[in-house]
Amino acid sequence: MKPASPQTDGERRERSRLAPEGAPFVAGALALAIPGAVAALLLDRWIVWAGAGVLAGLAASTVAFFRDPAREGPRGPELVLAGADGRVLGTERVERAPYLDAPGLRVSVFLSLLDVHVNRHPISGSVEWREERSGGCEPAWRPSAARHNASITLGVRRDDGRGVAVRQVVGLVARRLVNHAREGDRVEQGARMGVMRFGSRLDLFLPEDAEVLVERGDRTTAGVTVIARLARTPEGAPAAAGEGGDRGGA
């Protein structure tokens, strides 16, 4: 039998895994489920079996919530990929998009408890801005949630000067956002960005001339679904993202 040949960079593939951010929750659920199963086997009573079943279901649900499946999708500098699994709430024009400091488009995706909650970078580029806001926990499908709820927003600029902003927003149940990118980092399209725990929404802010390719009600897959196309900035033209000042917005 021939030994397996080493993979080249082009042949390497992302592997499915469990999101590290979910490890404490999974460990806690298993710490309850395993003793429950042992107790059911020893006592062999229906009420104990019922309790063990509930605990086992909780553990399985926790593992499913924090699943982090491998994602291979289209890539390209003109493409803006979905940052989250979920359903498109809609597209709207905003007077001042965060980071862009100009009118733009917002595409919102709502994540249910059944969706994968690992988020991915929509474009490749440099992280030029990061903003963390405290706030409440309104239902994430409400338009006001983007303004009132706690959030983390990144402003990322492509190599050709065009930029987008991506905002993680907590929801009614979600209380914790994790985002690994910091200002100055180089991020790659489709790579893991962070995770939102227990249901929320993700907003993409695009330049006004972006061609949006999804509609309200469409399902998205993070790192796979193409949300929009961005035109290239002509050589010598100013970048879309604003310079300096408060880049917060809608």
Beta strands, then each sheet from edge to edge (+ up, - down):
strand 1: 17-18
strand 2: 67-68
strand 3: 79-81
strand 4: 86-97
strand 5: 102-111
strand 6: 118-120
strand 7: 125-133
strand 8: 151-157
strand 9: 163-170
strand 10: 176-179
strand 11: 186-187
strand 12: 192-197
strand 13: 200-207
strand 14: 211-212
strand 15: 219-220
strand 16: 226-229
sheet 1: 1+ 2-
sheet 2: 3+ 16- 14+
sheet 3: 11+ 7- 8+ 9- 13+ 5- 4+ 15-
sheet 4: 6+ 12- 10+
end
